[in-house]
Amino acid sequence: MFKKGLGFILATALTVMPGCTDGTPLPQTTDAASTSAPVTENMVIHTEGETHIALSDSAITVNGEILSGDTDNAIYGAKDIIYYKSGKDASYGEGTETDAHTDEEAGEHVVVHITQPGIYRVSGKLSAGQLFIDLGDGAKNDADAVVTLILDDADITCTVAPAILFYNVYECGDKDVANATAIVDTAAAGANVVIADGSTNTVNGAYVARIYKEGTTDKLHKYDGAFYSKMSMNISGGAKGDGVLNINAANEGLNSELHLTVNGGNITIAAQNDGINTNEDNISVTTINGGSLTINAGLGEEGDGIDSNGFLVINGGTVITSACDRTPDGGIDADRDILINGGTVMALGNQNGTVSANSKQNFRQLSVKNAIPANSAVKLSDGDKTLIEFTAIKSGTALVLSAPALENGKSYTLTVGGETTNYTTGGGFGMGNMQPPIDGNFQRPNDMPQGNRFPTVPEGLDEWLNSAEIPEEIRTWIESMRDMASQPSDFGTRSEMPQPPQDMPQVK
């Protein structure tokens, strides 16, 4: 277990509550201060008493003293990085030689171990190394096991594993799927990152393929992201919010095994696979409350911009995501609800996840016949006023747009590469009336059965679904019909419309 001293006092100041908490539905707002997760100004960040870690390829220092190799110290250095070893057979793990590294490559890396709670300001450059935060086996259940990393012009490269890895800190979340909800408060999480004002930080990281516990196929290690936390994690900006964090990932970019909350800062991610991933099935919540998030994902064989195995909730900030342009991946994707309650969202891919009708902010979800070309300018405007504008990093056929000023029943102009399409947003469920795709040229596929015409979605359908006592099989059928209406491109591939239950129960 960790030692308690000054670090403990500082960590206690940061601990707002004893665990992640569920909340009530969010009010309709774009003000991050009214959302369920803490914003930067609510965090207690001290300068007095911080521990300063200055990275260097020649001599790493801690508060001006050379980093020690004594494992009894709160911070120490070692050549003991966790990585997937080359030359192993199938009994070792699930990786291939592509995922593996030699002892010589791994041995070039210095691991900076942080073993006590506290606030650590990190600066300088480490060309082959890792920050490894491990407060001991009991930390997961100890609300005092809290670490805050302040990244202040830090540059870390690791070619065999994540460059920053939160291994054992306090876990404020609950992994009981019965308690899963889209609204969580991670204020008490043990893993916290602050992007210092005026700083530019770079994390170049690899990953660790699944390694088995010896003699079993149980997981011993598996860390998919360049910036990785085994516990729930918060990322925030400073008071000005102008700090920059660049993540370049050999696999996935920014990962948490349970919840991830982004409160601020300017974050850019370039990832071979998913840009952001939270991976507890049907439970994880990725929450974005503020800041600027730009993701270029799927640079390899596949990858979503943001992929939550549970929920995705966007309450504020600016979110620009691009997915792999060669696969059916999305700029945003979640296994459960995607809620857009505020902020500005531009998500491009080939198959975005369906945004929930329970979102508090209007959105437009488009599926187009001809792909939006890479490097084309995309603009959504209201007369002379531009609401959303970005450059498509790569091509895609599915687009989600949302902004605070987007209204129902109002005409807008979407311009892609200089070509414009006018449409009107409608009421009911946020996606509006079905309009022609961007090129204005939607043609009924020749192989589409004549009976499969676009269903007309009645106004107020979702309000009725939320209030009526409807048997589950009927609800599922109605929702599938509604979802088809939101994805016109699907009509070219479906052989038949969803069929109602054979024994139609009575609806109360």
Secondary structure per residue as TSV (DSSP state, phi and psi in degrees):
chain	resnum	aa	ss	phi	psi
A	1	M	-	360.0	157.5
A	2	F	-	-77.0	161.0
A	3	K	-	-84.1	145.1
A	4	K	-	-107.1	125.9
A	5	G	S	-158.1	-134.4
A	6	L	H	-60.5	-39.4
A	7	G	H	-58.0	-39.1
A	8	F	H	-62.8	-41.4
A	9	I	H	-63.2	-44.6
A	10	L	H	-65.2	-41.9
A	11	A	H	-64.3	-36.5
A	12	T	H	-63.4	-36.6
A	13	A	H	-63.9	-29.5
A	14	L	H	-82.7	-19.6
A	15	T	-	-80.1	114.0
A	16	V	-	-88.7	-36.7
A	17	M	S	-153.3	164.4
A	18	P	S	-76.4	-6.5
A	19	G	S	-169.9	165.8
A	20	C	-	-61.3	140.6
A	21	T	E	-124.3	149.6
A	22	D	E	-82.3	149.5
A	23	G	-	-123.1	-178.8
A	24	T	-	-89.8	165.9
A	25	P	-	-53.9	143.5
A	26	L	-	-73.6	146.4
A	27	P	-	-70.2	159.3
A	28	Q	S	-75.6	109.8
A	29	T	-	-162.7	157.5
A	30	T	-	-112.3	8.1
A	31	D	-	-88.7	112.9
A	32	A	G	-60.5	-23.9
A	33	A	G	-67.1	-18.4
A	34	S	G	-98.7	2.8
A	35	T	S	-84.6	176.7
A	36	S	S	-80.1	-19.2
A	37	A	S	-102.6	153.6
A	38	P	-	-72.5	144.8
A	39	V	-	-97.9	169.1
A	40	T	G	-57.5	-41.4
A	41	E	G	-66.2	-13.4
A	42	N	G	-86.9	-6.8
A	43	M	S	-89.6	140.9
A	44	V	-	-90.3	104.4
A	45	I	-	-112.5	115.0
A	46	H	-	-96.9	146.2
A	47	T	S	-95.6	-38.9
A	48	E	T	-71.2	127.9
A	49	G	T	91.3	-3.9
A	50	E	-	-64.9	151.0
A	51	T	E	-99.3	125.0
A	52	H	E	-101.4	119.3
A	53	I	E	-105.3	115.2
A	54	A	E	-103.4	111.5
A	55	L	E	-81.7	148.0
A	56	S	-	-166.0	149.0
A	57	D	S	-73.5	-18.3
A	58	S	S	-98.5	-42.3
A	59	A	-	-157.7	108.3
A	60	I	-	-80.3	136.5
A	61	T	E	-123.2	153.4
A	62	V	E	-123.6	113.5
A	63	N	T	50.3	39.7
A	64	G	T	87.5	-9.5
A	65	E	E	-100.3	144.9
A	66	I	E	-60.2	134.6
A	67	L	-	-57.2	129.6
A	68	S	-	-88.3	156.5
A	69	G	-	-98.4	6.5
A	70	D	-	-76.8	115.5
A	71	T	T	-68.5	-9.6
A	72	D	T	-80.4	-12.4
A	73	N	S	-77.4	155.1
A	74	A	S	-62.8	-34.5
A	75	I	E	-129.7	129.2
A	76	Y	E	-147.5	162.8
A	77	G	E	-111.5	147.5
A	78	A	E	-156.8	159.1
A	79	K	S	-101.4	68.7
A	80	D	-	-136.0	39.6
A	81	I	-	-66.6	143.8
A	82	I	-	-84.5	126.2
A	83	Y	-	-152.9	165.1
A	84	Y	-	-88.0	118.2
A	85	K	B	-81.9	141.0
A	86	S	T	-73.1	152.1
A	87	G	T	82.3	13.1
A	88	K	-	-94.6	153.4
A	89	D	-	-91.7	-174.0
A	90	A	T	-66.2	-17.3
A	91	S	T	-74.6	-14.3
A	92	Y	T	-81.4	-39.0
A	93	G	B	174.8	-167.3
A	94	E	S	-101.5	1.6
A	95	G	-	-79.1	166.6
A	96	T	-	-113.6	-178.8
A	97	E	T	-64.1	-23.6
A	98	T	T	-64.8	-31.7
A	99	D	T	-88.0	-8.4
A	100	A	-	-94.8	161.2
A	101	H	B	-139.1	152.6
A	102	T	-	-81.5	161.9
A	103	D	H	-61.2	-35.7
A	104	E	H	-64.9	-43.7
A	105	E	H	-64.8	-45.3
A	106	A	H	-62.9	-37.6
A	107	G	H	-67.6	-13.7
A	108	E	T	-76.9	-12.4
A	109	H	-	-94.3	135.5
A	110	V	E	-99.8	128.5
A	111	V	E	-100.2	121.9
A	112	V	E	-93.3	107.3
A	113	H	E	-88.3	130.9
A	114	I	E	-113.5	121.1
A	115	T	-	-119.3	-1.7
A	116	Q	S	-128.0	152.2
A	117	P	-	-67.1	156.8
A	118	G	E	152.0	-170.3
A	119	I	E	-114.8	124.9
A	120	Y	E	-125.0	117.7
A	121	R	E	-92.6	124.8
A	122	V	E	-116.8	128.5
A	123	S	E	-140.8	171.6
A	124	G	E	91.8	-179.5
A	125	K	E	-121.0	133.8
A	126	L	E	-128.4	111.9
A	127	S	S	-79.3	-20.6
A	128	A	S	-148.9	91.8
A	129	G	E	-175.5	-173.7
A	130	Q	E	-154.9	142.2
A	131	L	E	-93.2	124.2
A	132	F	E	-125.9	113.5
A	133	I	E	-105.2	113.4
A	134	D	E	-140.3	106.7
A	135	L	-	-96.4	13.7
A	136	G	-	105.1	163.8
A	137	D	T	-61.3	-30.8
A	138	G	T	-86.5	-1.3
A	139	A	G	-64.2	-34.5
A	140	K	G	-53.5	-34.0
A	141	N	G	-106.9	11.9
A	142	D	-	-112.0	111.3
A	143	A	T	-63.8	-13.4
A	144	D	T	-87.2	-7.4
A	145	A	-	-84.8	70.9
A	146	V	-	-119.8	130.9
A	147	V	E	-125.7	135.0
A	148	T	E	-117.5	122.1
A	149	L	E	-97.6	122.3
A	150	I	E	-100.0	111.2
A	151	L	E	-86.6	116.3
A	152	D	E	-131.7	82.2
A	153	D	E	62.6	50.6
A	154	A	E	-98.7	142.8
A	155	D	E	-138.2	109.6
A	156	I	E	-127.3	130.5
A	157	T	E	-123.4	131.2
A	158	C	-	-135.4	124.9
A	159	T	S	-99.9	-0.7
A	160	V	S	-123.6	-5.4
A	161	A	S	-166.8	178.1
A	162	P	-	-58.6	145.4
A	163	A	S	-77.7	-30.2
A	164	I	E	-130.0	127.7
A	165	L	E	-136.6	112.3
A	166	F	E	-84.7	113.4
A	167	Y	E	-99.7	-57.0
A	168	N	E	-131.7	107.2
A	169	V	-	-141.3	-177.4
A	170	Y	-	-68.3	134.1
A	171	E	-	-105.2	110.5
A	172	C	-	-84.2	-9.6
A	173	G	-	-92.1	172.1
A	174	D	-	-119.4	127.5
A	175	K	-	-96.3	16.1
A	176	D	-	-82.9	113.5
A	177	V	G	-62.0	-25.2
A	178	A	G	-65.8	-24.0
A	179	N	G	-98.8	4.8
A	180	A	-	-66.5	136.2
A	181	T	-	-148.5	157.2
A	182	A	S	-73.5	-16.7
A	183	I	-	-106.1	110.7
A	184	V	E	-131.8	153.1
A	185	D	E	-117.1	114.2
A	186	T	-	-101.1	22.3
A	187	A	T	-55.5	-32.2
A	188	A	T	-91.5	4.7
A	189	A	-	-56.8	148.3
A	190	G	S	-80.0	-16.6
A	191	A	E	-108.2	114.0
A	192	N	E	-132.7	138.4
A	193	V	E	-130.4	131.5
A	194	V	E	-119.6	127.7
A	195	I	E	-91.2	108.3
A	196	A	-	-61.8	142.7
A	197	D	T	-56.7	138.8
A	198	G	T	74.6	3.4
A	199	S	-	-101.2	154.8
A	200	T	E	-123.4	121.1
A	201	N	E	-121.7	141.9
A	202	T	E	-130.1	130.4
A	203	V	E	-122.2	112.9
A	204	N	E	-108.3	111.8
A	205	G	E	-134.5	158.7
A	206	A	-	-107.4	-142.0
A	207	Y	-	-159.4	169.9
A	208	V	E	-126.0	115.1
A	209	A	E	-65.5	162.9
A	210	R	E	-61.0	122.2
A	211	I	E	-109.9	134.2
A	212	Y	E	-84.0	150.9
A	213	K	-	-65.2	138.9
A	214	E	T	-54.7	129.7
A	215	G	T	81.3	3.9
A	216	T	S	-136.6	179.2
A	217	T	S	-111.0	17.3
A	218	D	S	-75.0	149.2
A	219	K	E	-72.6	129.1
A	220	L	E	-101.2	-49.1
A	221	H	E	-140.2	143.2
A	222	K	E	-168.4	113.0
A	223	Y	E	-135.8	102.4
A	224	D	-	-82.1	-19.9
A	225	G	E	-107.6	155.5
A	226	A	E	-66.2	-31.4
A	227	F	E	-126.3	110.1
A	228	Y	E	-132.2	140.1
A	229	S	E	-133.3	130.6
A	230	K	S	-75.3	-16.0
A	231	M	S	-118.0	169.1
A	232	S	-	-58.1	143.6
A	233	M	E	-138.1	143.6
A	234	N	E	-112.6	139.6
A	235	I	E	-125.8	126.3
A	236	S	E	-133.6	163.4
A	237	G	E	-97.4	178.0
A	238	G	-	-83.1	-165.9
A	239	A	S	-61.8	-39.2
A	240	K	S	-84.4	-25.4
A	241	G	-	73.1	20.0
A	242	D	-	-102.0	7.3
A	243	G	-	-70.1	152.3
A	244	V	E	-119.9	136.5
A	245	L	E	-127.4	116.5
A	246	N	E	-105.3	126.7
A	247	I	E	-118.3	123.8
A	248	N	E	-117.6	120.2
A	249	A	E	-121.9	133.2
A	250	A	S	-74.8	-16.2
A	251	N	S	-136.9	-105.0
A	252	E	E	-92.4	162.8
A	253	G	E	-92.3	-80.5
A	254	L	E	-112.7	119.8
A	255	N	E	-130.0	145.1
A	256	S	E	-136.0	140.9
A	257	E	S	-77.5	-15.2
A	258	L	S	-126.2	-97.0
A	259	H	-	-107.6	151.6
A	260	L	E	-135.1	128.7
A	261	T	E	-123.3	125.6
A	262	V	E	-108.0	116.4
A	263	N	-	-102.1	-23.1
A	264	G	S	-179.9	-175.5
A	265	G	S	92.4	167.9
A	266	N	E	-108.4	107.1
A	267	I	E	-114.5	126.9
A	268	T	E	-120.6	138.9
A	269	I	E	-131.6	129.2
A	270	A	E	-119.8	115.9
A	271	A	E	-133.6	141.8
A	272	Q	S	-67.3	-30.7
A	273	N	S	-120.0	-136.9
A	274	D	-	-62.0	142.6
A	275	G	S	-73.1	-49.8
A	276	I	E	-127.0	137.3
A	277	N	E	-141.4	129.4
A	278	T	E	-117.7	127.7
A	279	N	-	-121.4	19.8
A	280	E	S	-87.8	113.6
A	281	D	T	-56.0	127.7
A	282	N	T	64.5	10.0
A	283	I	T	-127.9	-45.5
A	284	S	-	-54.0	144.0
A	285	V	E	-126.5	122.1
A	286	T	E	-97.8	118.6
A	287	T	E	-118.1	130.5
A	288	I	E	-119.2	113.6
A	289	N	-	-102.2	-22.1
A	290	G	S	-175.8	-175.7
A	291	G	S	86.5	-169.7
A	292	S	E	-124.9	127.9
A	293	L	E	-128.7	115.8
A	294	T	E	-121.9	121.8
A	295	I	E	-127.2	127.2
A	296	N	E	-115.2	96.3
A	297	A	-	-107.5	171.5
A	298	G	-	66.6	36.5
A	299	L	S	-74.1	-16.1
A	300	G	S	-95.8	-130.5
A	301	E	S	-84.9	-19.1
A	302	E	-	-165.6	173.2
A	303	G	-	147.1	133.2
A	304	D	-	-88.8	156.1
A	305	G	S	-63.9	-61.5
A	306	I	E	-122.4	125.1
A	307	D	E	-127.7	110.2
A	308	S	E	-108.2	129.8
A	309	N	S	-75.9	-2.9
A	310	G	S	-124.8	-103.8
A	311	F	E	-114.0	153.4
A	312	L	E	-125.5	124.4
A	313	V	E	-127.4	121.0
A	314	I	E	-113.0	113.9
A	315	N	-	-106.2	-17.6
A	316	G	S	-175.4	-177.4
A	317	G	S	84.6	-173.0
A	318	T	E	-119.2	124.4
A	319	V	E	-123.2	115.6
A	320	I	E	-122.1	116.7
A	321	T	E	-131.4	144.8
A	322	S	E	-133.0	137.4
A	323	A	-	-103.4	179.3
A	324	C	-	-58.3	134.4
A	325	D	T	-92.5	3.6
A	326	R	T	-113.8	-0.1
A	327	T	T	-136.3	165.0
A	328	P	T	-79.6	58.9
A	329	D	-	-105.3	164.6
A	330	G	-	-123.7	155.7
A	331	G	S	-61.6	-36.1
A	332	I	E	-132.6	141.4
A	333	D	E	-154.9	141.7
A	334	A	E	-151.6	147.5
A	335	D	S	-76.3	-22.5
A	336	R	S	-119.0	-144.5
A	337	D	-	-69.8	143.4
A	338	I	E	-108.6	119.0
A	339	L	E	-117.2	125.0
A	340	I	E	-110.9	106.9
A	341	N	-	-106.9	-9.1
A	342	G	S	179.7	179.8
A	343	G	S	84.7	-174.0
A	344	T	E	-119.2	125.7
A	345	V	E	-125.1	130.8
A	346	M	E	-134.7	102.3
A	347	A	E	-120.8	121.4
A	348	L	E	-122.8	135.1
A	349	G	E	-167.3	-157.6
A	350	N	S	-108.4	-13.8
A	351	Q	S	-160.2	83.1
A	352	N	-	-69.9	153.0
A	353	G	-	-66.5	153.7
A	354	T	-	-76.0	124.3
A	355	V	B	-74.6	136.5
A	356	S	-	-70.3	142.7
A	357	A	T	-66.2	-14.6
A	358	N	T	-83.1	2.7
A	359	S	-	-60.2	144.8
A	360	K	S	-87.7	-13.2
A	361	Q	S	-117.9	143.2
A	362	N	-	-64.2	150.0
A	363	F	E	-148.3	163.9
A	364	R	E	-125.8	123.6
A	365	Q	E	-115.0	114.9
A	366	L	E	-116.9	144.2
A	367	S	E	-129.2	123.9
A	368	V	E	-114.5	155.2
A	369	K	E	-73.7	-51.0
A	370	N	E	-100.3	132.1
A	371	A	E	-61.0	143.5
A	372	I	E	-66.8	123.1
A	373	P	-	-69.0	149.2
A	374	A	T	-61.8	145.4
A	375	N	T	69.2	9.3
A	376	S	-	-84.1	148.2
A	377	A	E	-81.9	129.5
A	378	V	E	-116.9	127.8
A	379	K	E	-141.3	133.1
A	380	L	E	-110.2	124.2
A	381	S	E	-134.4	155.1
A	382	D	E	-118.5	92.3
A	383	G	T	65.9	-123.3
A	384	D	T	-88.0	-3.2
A	385	K	E	-95.4	122.8
A	386	T	E	-87.2	122.8
A	387	L	E	-92.1	-41.1
A	388	I	E	-140.9	137.1
A	389	E	E	-151.5	129.9
A	390	F	E	-159.1	168.2
A	391	T	E	-106.6	126.5
A	392	A	-	-67.5	115.0
A	393	I	S	-65.7	-38.1
A	394	K	S	-142.0	177.0
A	395	S	-	-79.2	163.8
A	396	G	E	-173.3	158.7
A	397	T	E	-114.4	-2.4
A	398	A	E	-127.0	132.9
A	399	L	E	-137.5	132.5
A	400	V	E	-117.1	127.5
A	401	L	E	-127.4	137.2
A	402	S	E	-153.3	142.3
A	403	A	-	-155.4	153.6
A	404	P	T	-57.9	-31.0
A	405	A	T	-84.2	-5.8
A	406	L	-	-69.3	126.1
A	407	E	-	-119.7	155.6
A	408	N	T	-78.8	148.5
A	409	G	T	73.3	17.1
A	410	K	-	-121.3	144.4
A	411	S	E	-84.0	137.4
A	412	Y	E	-133.2	162.8
A	413	T	E	-118.0	127.3
A	414	L	E	-106.8	123.0
A	415	T	E	-114.1	125.6
A	416	V	E	-128.3	115.2
A	417	G	T	57.6	34.0
A	418	G	T	89.7	-11.9
A	419	E	E	-97.8	137.9
A	420	T	E	-115.1	150.5
A	421	T	E	-135.8	132.2
A	422	N	E	-97.5	140.4
A	423	Y	E	-151.1	165.4
A	424	T	E	-120.4	129.0
A	425	T	-	-77.1	146.4
A	426	G	-	-113.0	-177.8
A	427	G	S	-96.8	-169.0
A	428	G	S	92.7	-74.7
A	429	F	S	-136.3	31.2
A	430	G	S	82.1	-27.0
A	431	M	S	-84.9	-16.7
A	432	G	-	80.6	-175.0
A	433	N	S	-70.5	147.4
A	434	M	-	-68.6	125.8
A	435	Q	-	-121.1	163.7
A	436	P	-	-59.2	150.7
A	437	P	-	-59.9	174.3
A	438	I	T	-55.4	-38.6
A	439	D	T	-80.3	-2.1
A	440	G	S	69.9	12.3
A	441	N	-	-119.7	29.1
A	442	F	-	-63.3	124.9
A	443	Q	-	-115.2	140.3
A	444	R	-	-66.5	123.6
A	445	P	-	-59.4	143.2
A	446	N	T	-63.1	-29.9
A	447	D	T	-92.2	9.1
A	448	M	S	-85.1	123.7
A	449	P	-	-55.9	142.4
A	450	Q	T	-61.7	-26.1
A	451	G	T	-76.0	-10.2
A	452	N	-	-93.2	65.4
A	453	R	-	-89.9	158.4
A	454	F	-	-59.4	127.8
A	455	P	-	-71.1	146.5
A	456	T	-	-92.5	123.0
A	457	V	-	-87.5	118.5
A	458	P	-	-65.1	143.8
A	459	E	T	-64.2	136.3
A	460	G	T	83.7	10.6
A	461	L	H	-57.5	-46.5
A	462	D	H	-68.6	-35.2
A	463	E	H	-61.8	-39.6
A	464	W	H	-67.5	-42.2
A	465	L	H	-60.9	-34.9
A	466	N	H	-76.6	-22.6
A	467	S	H	-105.0	-27.5
A	468	A	S	-82.0	152.8
A	469	E	-	-87.2	97.2
A	470	I	-	-117.1	129.3
A	471	P	-	-54.9	144.8
A	472	E	H	-59.6	-38.3
A	473	E	H	-67.8	-32.2
A	474	I	H	-72.7	-43.3
A	475	R	H	-57.5	-44.8
A	476	T	H	-61.3	-42.2
A	477	W	H	-63.3	-45.6
A	478	I	H	-64.4	-42.7
A	479	E	H	-64.5	-35.6
A	480	S	H	-67.5	-37.4
A	481	M	H	-63.9	-43.4
A	482	R	H	-62.0	-44.1
A	483	D	H	-64.2	-34.8
A	484	M	H	-63.7	-36.9
A	485	A	H	-64.9	-26.5
A	486	S	H	-84.7	-9.2
A	487	Q	-	-129.4	79.0
A	488	P	G	-58.6	-28.8
A	489	S	G	-66.3	-24.7
A	490	D	G	-62.8	-24.7
A	491	F	G	-69.8	-15.7
A	492	G	G	-81.9	-10.3
A	493	T	T	-120.7	-17.9
A	494	R	-	-79.0	136.2
A	495	S	S	-84.6	-22.3
A	496	E	S	-159.2	158.5
A	497	M	-	-72.9	155.8
A	498	P	-	-58.2	137.4
A	499	Q	-	-96.4	141.6
A	500	P	-	-69.7	161.0
A	501	P	-	-55.9	143.7
A	502	Q	S	-63.5	-43.4
A	503	D	S	-105.1	90.3
A	504	M	-	-69.5	111.4
A	505	P	-	-70.2	163.6
A	506	Q	-	-79.6	138.1
A	507	V	-	-95.0	128.6
A	508	K	-	-80.8	360.0
